[in-house]
Amino acid sequence: MEKIEVIVEKFQSDDGFIFDTAEECIHYEKLNNGERKICSSCGGSGETDPYGDGRVFSSCCKCEGKGWLELVKIWK
């Protein structure tokens, strides 16, 4: 018989939600902090339907296919 040790990594956000990856946790926290917002053009999918018929989808040009937009701070 062989002993096998299994380590499972999970990531917890500041408000207690558990995520499988650090990227998911960071994305969630940035959405909650207002540093990111869901793209209004594609609704977070990253794709748009330019013809409106549901047959052809292309990468959203507003969010560049990510599904979200970063907050940009401009210093004057």
Buried (B, 14 or more C-beta within 10 A) or exposed (E): EEEEEEEEEEBEBEEEEEBEEEEBBBBBBBBEEEBBBBBEBBEBBBBBEEEEEEEEBEEBEEBEBBBBBEEEEEEE
